[in-house]
Amino acid sequence: MNTSRVARTAMLCGAVLCFSTTLAWAGCDNKDRPATPTGLKLGLGNPLPVNRSANFAIVLSWGSPQIRTGTTYYDIHVKGIPGMDITGGAGQPAGPGGFGEYVWKNPPRADEYDVSMRARTKAGTDGCISANESETVKITHADICNKAPYLDMCL
């Protein structure tokens, strides 16, 4: 915690009427933050029967243990692969026991896709984000190449 910020806050509170002694530096109290996505899984979407090498998809699915309702948005992080990150997108209806899914169609080729995510209350870069990043899941080039109907894609 930045003690100089806390000290300045304490002095400001001493000069004016102050109802709270703690600040949420990100602008959100813990009660306002969405729950961290759980149970992430990466899989493969089905390619079109024609021209398989140009038509494949990676599918991310997750549990959404939200207690809030409405739409929850997600920041999806794909380690080391430019253009695959999503910030405040992948909006999904929220509610207890829900789940979500995001599909990358024809993603850039990579040896490995490492994915983690956070929940967000508003689209884009607005709103509160979950306090923690989810676990990281991965799928490798070998995982993709060793599954039908992708067997001929990696020759």
trRosetta pair geometry for C-beta under 8 A, 3 or more apart (Angstrom, degrees):
i j d omega theta_ij theta_ji phi_ij phi_ji
1 5 7.9 -119 168 59 78 109
1 6 6.3 44 147 -41 115 131
2 5 4.2 53 99 11 112 114
2 6 6.8 162 93 -13 60 85
3 6 5.3 -54 -146 39 40 113
3 7 6.0 44 154 -24 71 103
4 7 5.6 -48 -143 35 33 112
4 8 6.4 33 156 -17 63 103
5 8 5.9 -53 -148 38 31 109
5 9 6.3 32 152 -20 63 108
5 25 7.7 49 133 -105 157 114
6 9 5.6 -57 -150 37 31 114
6 10 6.3 33 153 -22 66 104
7 10 5.7 -52 -147 34 31 111
7 11 6.5 29 154 -16 64 104
8 11 5.8 -55 -149 37 33 109
8 12 6.3 33 153 -19 66 107
9 12 5.7 -54 -147 37 31 112
9 13 6.2 31 155 -18 65 107
9 23 6.1 -123 -128 -15 155 130
10 13 5.7 -55 -147 38 30 111
10 14 6.5 35 151 -25 63 104
10 21 7.7 32 -102 -152 80 87
11 14 5.5 -52 -151 30 34 115
11 15 6.8 26 153 -16 64 105
12 15 6.0 -62 -153 36 33 106
12 16 6.6 -19 165 25 69 104
12 18 7.5 109 111 -80 76 133
13 16 6.8 -79 -135 61 29 74
13 18 3.5 -15 -144 -31 93 168
13 21 6.9 78 -154 -111 174 65
14 18 7.8 -23 -40 1 28 134
18 21 7.2 88 132 -80 121 58
20 23 7.2 116 116 -74 120 56
24 27 6.1 -50 102 74 101 5
24 28 5.1 -121 145 72 145 33
24 29 4.9 -132 -49 -75 145 48
24 30 7.7 -164 -109 -29 126 57
24 32 8.0 103 140 40 178 122
26 128 7.1 101 120 -132 115 72
26 129 7.2 -86 168 36 148 93
27 128 7.3 -141 93 -89 84 79
28 32 4.6 -132 -161 83 91 120
28 33 5.5 104 141 -67 133 83
28 128 3.5 110 -110 -115 152 113
28 129 7.6 171 24 29 157 52
29 32 5.1 91 57 5 73 104
29 33 7.6 -131 98 -19 40 87
30 33 5.6 -46 -150 16 41 117
30 131 6.5 11 -125 -67 88 133
32 121 7.2 -43 162 -47 86 156
32 128 4.9 153 124 -39 99 166
33 121 7.8 -124 -136 -38 33 114
33 128 4.8 -126 -100 151 57 124
33 129 6.8 -9 -142 91 97 31
33 130 5.7 112 168 -121 106 35
33 131 5.4 72 142 -41 164 83
34 66 5.9 -28 -156 -112 94 103
34 68 6.3 -86 -108 30 82 132
34 72 5.4 125 -140 -134 155 119
34 94 7.3 -98 -134 -126 122 148
34 119 3.8 -103 103 117 128 127
34 120 6.7 -88 25 -27 135 4
34 121 5.6 172 -34 -67 111 76
34 128 6.7 147 -5 97 77 98
34 129 7.4 -54 39 -159 96 27
34 130 5.3 -66 82 -72 77 84
35 38 8.0 -38 142 -20 110 102
35 64 7.4 125 75 -177 110 54
35 65 4.6 -92 124 84 156 85
35 66 5.3 -158 26 -89 110 49
35 67 7.0 98 -32 -2 122 79
35 119 6.3 42 72 25 45 153
35 130 6.3 11 137 -118 16 116
36 65 8.0 6 66 47 53 108
36 118 6.8 -52 -124 -129 77 62
36 119 6.5 -158 -112 6 28 104
36 130 4.2 136 -81 167 64 145
36 131 6.9 -77 -50 53 108 70
36 132 4.8 -28 -77 70 148 90
36 133 7.3 78 -140 132 122 6
36 134 5.5 164 172 -79 100 71
37 40 6.5 72 126 -67 112 95
37 62 4.2 14 179 159 121 144
37 63 6.6 145 -168 71 68 54
37 64 6.1 -29 -114 -95 81 62
37 65 8.0 153 -125 15 32 80
37 74 6.9 27 -40 -121 140 123
37 100 7.1 -70 -123 39 126 123
37 117 5.3 2 39 88 138 114
37 118 7.5 -168 9 -128 99 15
37 119 5.8 139 -38 -50 85 97
37 130 7.4 -140 -7 -20 65 165
37 134 4.8 -36 72 -77 87 138
38 62 6.7 133 64 -174 33 91
38 63 4.4 -33 73 66 86 112
38 65 5.9 29 11 -12 123 116
38 134 6.8 -164 -86 -134 34 107
38 135 7.9 54 -138 11 55 103
39 62 6.0 139 79 -151 74 55
39 63 4.1 60 37 -4 122 111
40 60 6.7 -22 -160 -166 95 94
40 61 7.4 152 -151 82 47 46
40 62 4.8 -12 -95 -97 65 98
40 115 6.8 -156 171 101 140 103
40 116 7.4 -128 -23 -119 172 46
40 117 7.0 147 -94 21 134 109
40 134 5.7 103 -33 145 129 139
40 135 6.2 -158 27 71 116 88
40 136 7.9 -53 71 -155 148 14
40 137 4.4 -152 110 -10 111 132
41 60 7.4 153 79 -154 48 47
41 61 5.0 -13 58 59 98 92
41 62 7.3 180 18 -74 69 52
41 137 6.5 -138 -109 -168 21 167
42 58 6.2 -12 -166 -177 100 102
42 59 7.1 146 -158 78 49 51
42 60 5.7 -19 -100 -98 71 68
42 113 6.6 173 -158 94 157 116
42 115 6.1 129 -73 29 124 132
42 137 5.2 172 -12 123 103 117
42 138 6.7 -54 26 161 148 10
42 139 4.2 -129 115 -30 131 115
43 58 7.5 153 81 -160 35 56
43 59 4.8 -24 68 63 86 102
43 61 7.2 4 13 4 110 108
43 139 7.4 167 -84 -85 17 146
44 56 6.6 -37 -161 -174 102 105
44 57 6.9 122 -171 78 55 61
44 58 6.5 -41 -107 -107 52 51
44 59 6.8 73 160 13 2 95
44 139 7.6 164 -56 -174 82 156
44 144 6.2 132 -88 -121 130 77
44 147 6.2 164 23 87 151 144
44 150 6.7 -84 -169 -31 159 139
45 56 6.8 146 66 -178 83 54
45 57 3.0 -9 42 72 130 116
45 58 7.0 -85 -1 -29 93 9
45 59 5.0 115 -57 -42 88 109
45 103 5.8 54 -58 -144 145 117
45 105 7.5 -51 60 -99 152 69
46 57 7.6 -5 41 36 32 109
46 149 7.2 54 -147 26 77 119
47 52 4.6 91 113 -140 151 74
47 55 4.3 119 -158 104 92 87
47 56 4.6 -39 -77 -86 110 65
47 57 7.4 169 -80 2 62 78
47 149 6.3 -124 42 83 104 114
47 150 7.2 116 -7 -83 129 80
47 153 7.8 149 -26 -74 162 136
48 51 6.9 13 81 61 108 81
48 52 7.4 -155 71 -93 59 53
48 55 4.4 -23 23 127 93 163
49 52 7.5 -35 -168 -68 22 90
50 55 7.8 58 80 17 57 144
51 54 4.8 -19 150 36 109 110
51 55 6.0 87 100 -2 86 110
52 55 6.2 -89 -139 56 30 88
52 56 7.0 48 177 -58 71 96
52 149 6.3 -124 -128 128 141 104
52 150 7.0 -174 164 -112 124 51
52 152 6.6 88 68 73 141 101
52 153 5.5 -107 123 -77 108 101
53 56 7.8 -35 -153 -18 22 110
53 152 7.8 -87 -58 112 95 83
53 153 4.9 158 -99 -135 71 80
54 106 6.7 -2 175 -112 58 121
55 105 7.8 -22 -149 -170 63 93
55 106 6.7 -47 -112 -71 36 98
56 106 6.8 105 52 -90 57 50
56 107 8.0 -67 93 26 87 79
56 144 7.3 80 159 -161 154 121
56 150 6.4 55 -110 -103 140 114
56 153 6.8 39 -45 -129 142 162
57 103 5.2 1 180 -173 129 103
57 104 6.3 163 -157 81 71 51
57 105 4.9 -30 -100 -104 102 56
57 106 7.3 -30 -83 -25 64 43
57 107 7.6 98 -140 -13 42 93
58 103 7.3 158 79 -154 44 55
58 104 4.8 1 53 52 93 106
58 107 5.4 -19 11 -1 117 141
58 113 6.1 -7 -150 73 164 175
58 139 6.5 -177 -139 55 116 144
59 101 6.4 -12 -172 -166 98 104
59 102 7.5 161 -155 83 52 43
59 103 5.2 -17 -104 -103 75 81
60 76 6.7 134 75 -142 166 137
60 101 6.9 157 86 -154 55 51
60 102 4.8 -6 59 58 105 91
60 103 7.7 -164 24 -76 69 35
60 104 7.8 53 -9 -10 101 95
60 115 5.8 -118 -106 143 132 161
60 117 7.7 119 160 -36 144 138
60 137 7.9 146 -132 68 92 127
61 99 6.5 15 -179 169 96 114
61 100 7.0 173 -152 90 55 49
61 101 4.7 -13 -102 -101 80 84
62 99 6.5 173 90 -159 43 74
62 100 5.3 -10 59 57 90 91
62 101 7.7 174 20 -77 67 43
62 117 6.9 -97 -55 54 164 140
62 134 7.2 -52 -135 -129 139 164
63 98 7.6 130 -169 90 55 49
63 99 5.5 -46 -110 -105 45 82
64 72 6.4 162 -159 57 130 148
64 92 6.5 -150 -66 100 161 135
64 94 6.3 -124 152 -127 132 71
64 95 7.9 62 104 49 115 47
64 98 4.1 -34 70 88 114 97
64 99 5.7 175 7 -101 92 21
64 100 5.2 79 -47 -19 124 102
64 119 7.4 114 -139 -96 90 133
65 96 7.5 13 -159 -140 51 56
65 97 7.6 32 -115 -71 57 29
65 98 8.0 -165 -71 45 21 73
66 69 7.7 145 126 -74 120 32
66 72 5.8 -150 -74 -48 151 147
66 94 4.1 -45 86 -171 164 107
66 95 6.3 28 79 1 107 8
66 96 6.8 -119 81 -74 60 39
66 98 6.3 -11 31 34 103 120
66 119 7.3 176 -80 -161 106 162
67 96 6.3 33 -110 -77 52 91
68 72 7.3 118 80 -72 111 107
68 94 5.6 6 91 125 80 141
68 121 7.6 -25 108 -117 166 99
69 94 5.8 176 -142 89 26 91
69 95 5.5 32 -112 -89 77 81
70 93 7.7 -148 134 -147 20 59
70 94 5.7 3 67 41 54 112
71 91 4.8 10 177 -172 123 108
71 92 6.8 147 -155 72 74 28
71 93 6.1 -55 -100 -99 64 40
71 94 6.3 136 -144 -7 12 95
72 91 7.2 160 82 -148 35 60
72 92 5.8 -25 63 64 84 82
72 93 7.9 37 17 141 80 13
72 94 4.0 91 -21 -71 106 120
72 100 7.7 -101 80 -66 109 141
72 119 5.2 -24 178 -161 122 110
72 120 7.1 134 -175 63 70 46
72 121 7.0 -46 -124 -108 68 39
73 88 4.9 28 139 -163 139 56
73 89 6.3 83 -164 11 103 3
73 90 6.6 119 -160 67 61 65
73 91 4.9 -29 -95 -91 79 75
73 92 7.9 151 -93 17 32 67
73 119 7.4 122 74 -168 43 59
73 120 4.4 -43 80 74 92 101
73 121 7.3 -10 29 82 92 9
73 122 6.5 -28 19 113 133 17
73 123 5.1 160 -81 -93 158 51
73 124 7.9 1 143 13 166 37
73 127 7.2 114 43 53 118 154
74 86 6.7 40 98 101 85 119
74 88 7.7 161 66 -114 24 17
74 89 6.9 -48 63 75 70 51
74 90 4.3 -41 48 75 110 120
74 91 7.8 -171 7 -75 78 32
74 92 7.4 26 -20 6 114 107
74 100 7.0 150 -34 129 144 161
74 102 7.3 -122 71 -45 140 138
74 117 5.3 1 -176 -175 113 126
74 118 6.9 157 -155 80 66 44
74 119 5.9 -42 -100 -109 74 49
74 120 6.4 174 -90 16 19 92
75 85 7.7 -1 -176 -178 76 95
75 86 6.7 -174 -147 96 35 68
75 87 5.2 13 -120 -125 90 55
75 88 6.4 8 -73 -41 80 50
75 117 6.2 161 84 -155 56 70
75 118 4.7 2 52 54 106 94
75 120 6.0 85 -24 -32 91 123
75 129 6.8 -5 3 -130 129 126
76 84 7.9 -83 113 143 105 78
76 85 6.5 179 90 -153 66 50
76 86 4.2 31 39 42 101 104
76 89 7.6 -65 12 64 103 94
76 90 6.1 68 -23 -9 123 150
76 102 6.2 -109 -59 63 161 165
76 115 6.5 -11 -175 -162 94 104
76 116 7.9 166 -156 88 52 35
76 117 4.7 -21 -106 -100 61 109
77 85 5.6 6 -119 -121 48 100
77 115 6.8 150 81 -152 55 52
77 116 5.1 -14 60 64 107 80
77 117 6.5 -179 15 -84 76 48
77 133 7.6 -25 23 -147 138 123
78 81 4.8 -47 127 52 115 109
78 84 3.8 -32 47 103 150 124
78 85 5.7 -142 27 -69 83 61
78 113 6.1 -37 -151 -160 108 86
78 114 6.9 130 -159 71 53 54
78 115 5.4 -17 -99 -96 71 80
79 114 4.0 -14 31 73 121 114
79 115 7.7 -135 1 -70 81 32
79 116 7.8 51 -40 9 99 97
79 136 7.5 20 -23 -145 129 132
80 110 7.6 132 102 -147 100 138
80 114 7.3 54 24 37 102 109
81 84 4.7 18 102 12 110 132
81 107 7.5 30 156 172 147 112
81 108 5.8 177 -169 66 109 120
81 110 5.3 -64 -94 -68 125 151
81 113 6.8 -23 -11 -117 152 77
82 108 7.6 32 65 9 67 162
83 108 6.5 94 68 -21 123 128
84 104 6.3 -2 -139 -114 99 148
84 107 6.1 41 -104 -147 120 112
84 108 6.9 -112 -51 25 111 103
84 113 7.7 -116 162 -139 167 106
86 89 4.3 -97 -177 52 109 116
86 90 5.4 75 133 -20 154 109
86 102 6.9 -121 6 -162 162 156
87 124 7.0 24 120 -162 93 36
87 125 6.2 2 152 -77 122 79
88 120 5.3 -77 -107 89 73 159
88 122 6.9 -10 -149 106 118 60
88 123 4.9 102 157 -177 105 40
88 124 4.2 -60 105 50 155 7
88 125 5.7 -117 -24 -56 144 34
88 126 7.1 80 -129 36 150 61
88 127 7.4 135 -123 37 113 117
89 123 7.0 51 -92 -147 43 86
90 100 6.8 83 156 168 108 131
90 102 4.5 -38 -122 -88 126 125
91 123 6.3 -32 -69 -88 122 100
92 98 7.1 152 137 151 117 131
92 100 4.0 -98 -57 -111 170 110
92 101 7.8 120 -98 27 132 53
93 98 6.7 -146 99 -136 78 146
94 98 6.1 -151 -148 29 36 159
95 98 4.9 105 59 -46 71 120
104 107 4.1 40 134 -67 129 111
107 110 7.6 -50 128 6 110 105
107 113 7.3 39 122 -96 156 139
109 141 7.6 50 -174 -108 85 113
110 113 5.8 112 75 -66 129 74
110 141 7.0 -147 101 -62 46 100
111 140 6.6 -17 157 -156 62 83
111 141 5.0 -63 -141 -12 43 123
112 138 5.6 -1 -177 -171 102 123
112 139 7.5 167 -153 85 59 38
112 140 4.9 -24 -102 -110 80 73
112 141 6.9 -76 -59 -14 49 80
113 138 6.1 160 82 -151 53 68
113 139 5.2 -2 53 55 105 83
113 140 7.7 -162 20 -83 68 28
114 136 5.4 8 -178 180 95 120
114 137 7.6 167 -151 84 51 33
114 138 4.6 -22 -98 -93 64 105
115 136 6.7 152 74 -154 34 68
115 137 5.6 -24 62 63 89 80
115 138 7.0 155 14 -89 72 48
116 133 5.2 38 151 168 129 109
116 134 5.1 -178 -163 68 78 83
116 135 6.8 -141 -118 109 98 23
116 136 4.4 -51 -62 -92 107 73
116 137 7.6 141 -78 13 58 64
117 133 7.3 150 77 -160 19 73
117 134 5.0 11 56 17 68 127
118 129 5.0 29 144 -177 131 109
118 130 4.7 -157 -163 43 84 101
118 132 7.6 -172 -112 100 96 33
118 133 5.6 -64 -65 -109 98 58
118 134 6.9 -162 -73 -14 46 84
119 129 6.8 152 83 -157 49 58
119 130 4.4 77 42 -38 86 114
120 123 7.8 117 108 -92 122 18
120 126 8.0 111 169 83 118 49
120 127 5.0 105 172 90 86 124
120 128 7.1 170 -150 85 56 40
120 129 5.0 -23 -97 -100 78 74
120 130 7.6 -88 -60 -11 46 75
121 127 3.6 -160 66 -171 82 122
121 128 4.7 41 1 44 125 80
121 129 7.8 -123 0 -68 78 35
122 126 4.1 -46 95 98 134 99
122 127 3.0 169 20 -44 91 123
122 128 8.0 88 5 18 89 53
123 126 7.0 25 70 47 48 101
123 127 7.7 91 19 -6 28 132
130 133 7.8 136 89 -80 110 27
139 143 4.8 -116 -169 76 79 148
139 144 6.7 85 150 -50 110 89
140 143 4.7 111 54 -1 71 99
140 144 7.3 -135 100 0 45 84
141 144 5.7 -56 -155 37 35 111
141 145 6.1 25 154 -14 69 112
141 154 7.1 132 169 -123 93 134
142 145 5.8 -58 -136 43 31 106
142 146 5.9 20 167 -13 67 116
143 146 6.5 -68 -142 41 20 102
143 147 6.9 8 163 -16 57 117
144 147 6.6 -79 -159 32 25 104
144 150 5.5 -92 166 141 72 161
144 153 7.3 -72 143 85 102 133
144 154 7.0 131 103 -56 93 131
145 150 6.1 -116 -114 125 29 109
145 151 7.0 77 178 -125 58 38
145 153 6.6 -136 -112 75 69 91
145 154 3.4 -25 -119 9 116 163
146 150 8.0 6 42 82 22 106
146 151 7.4 37 -137 -102 22 76
147 150 5.4 38 76 37 75 110
147 151 7.4 -143 84 -58 24 73
148 151 5.7 -14 -92 -22 63 108
150 153 4.5 -48 -167 19 73 130
150 154 6.9 47 150 -15 93 101
151 154 7.4 -82 -173 33 28 94
152 155 5.8 -29 -159 -9 53 120
